[in-house]
Amino acid sequence: MGSIADNLERLHEQIAKAAQRADRKPSEIELIAVSKRQPIEKIREAVDAGHDLFGENRVNELQNKVGMLPSHCRWHMIGRLQSNKVGKVIPIAEQIHSVDCLELAQRIDRLAKEAGRFPKIYLQVNIAGDIAKSGFSPDALNQSMEDLFKLHQIEIVGLMTIPSYDPEPEASRIHFANLRKLAQSLGEEYNMPGLKLSMGMSGDYEVAIEEGSHCVRVGTALFGERSS
Ligand SMILES: *Cc1c(COP(=O)(O)O)cnc(C)c1O
């Protein structure tokens, strides 16, 4: 594996190529550097190479890292969020990608109001109906939309999904395409054009971009293996 700067450059190239294959603009696609369980030195290397957007999946780790890195860095919460940790995340995470049920959205809305914040959220969808994954089922999401619209202190920016791991990137394609179709149909039904898609990780981000992803969450392909 090359240096972090080299990896970043290569990732941006691959992202641009995947975008071009799908007739899309590379600038529509955001790269979240997933820094969970990576040493702070490696994250600093990414910052030094000009990257400033990071994703974490644990609240305590997120809090620690925010304190150790420059204040221009932006942080997204991408992992399962317990309701008792919501209050800690709101002041530091610009976006939350893992809003997996209505109750969590309601709690974020309420605490955001108290904190005077206006977080952007992605609704996590269990698009493959995988029993091991959290997230709204497409039906549950449809049934929750009316209640979600009552929440004025959050901004729903899109849908997120995590297909179960498969060494073959093409295995994720159908799930990414299904998330895109779900976003399209919700967009039409509820007049929410422009719902974004947070999908694609180290193994399958190029497929995700071909299927319409606006936000890829890449950890190991940038930083190398994580510590356990
Ligand atoms: C860990 C994680 C990633 C990054 O996984 P890699 O395979 O290392 O790229 C992306 N999204 C979520 C939600 C994660 O927890």
The ligand as an SDF file (V2000), in Angstrom:
LIG
                    3D

 15 15  0  0  0  0  0  0  0  0999 V2000
  -16.3050    0.7090    8.5320 C   0  0  0  0  0  0  0  0  0  0  0  0
  -17.3580    1.3060    7.6840 C   0  0  0  0  0  0  0  0  0  0  0  0
  -17.0930    1.7200    6.3670 C   0  0  0  0  0  0  0  0  0  0  0  0
  -15.7370    1.5730    5.6940 C   0  0  0  0  0  0  0  0  0  0  0  0
  -15.4230    0.2400    5.4340 O   0  0  0  0  0  0  0  0  0  0  0  0
  -14.1740   -0.1300    4.5100 P   0  0  0  0  0  0  0  0  0  0  0  0
  -14.5200   -1.4600    3.9710 O   0  0  0  0  0  0  0  0  0  0  0  0
  -12.9880   -0.1490    5.3950 O   0  0  0  0  0  0  0  0  0  0  0  0
  -14.0570    0.8840    3.4550 O   0  0  0  0  0  0  0  0  0  0  0  0
  -18.1240    2.3000    5.6530 C   0  0  0  0  0  0  0  0  0  0  0  0
  -19.3530    2.4710    6.1860 N   0  0  0  0  0  0  0  0  0  0  0  0
  -19.6480    2.0890    7.4400 C   0  0  0  0  0  0  0  0  0  0  0  0
  -21.0150    2.3150    7.9760 C   0  0  0  0  0  0  0  0  0  0  0  0
  -18.6630    1.4880    8.2360 C   0  0  0  0  0  0  0  0  0  0  0  0
  -18.9750    1.1220    9.4820 O   0  0  0  0  0  0  0  0  0  0  0  0
  1  2  1  0
  2  3  1  0
  2 14  2  0
  3  4  1  0
  3 10  2  0
  4  5  1  0
  5  6  1  0
  6  7  2  0
  6  8  1  0
  6  9  1  0
 10 11  1  0
 11 12  2  0
 12 13  1  0
 12 14  1  0
 14 15  1  0
M  END
$$$$
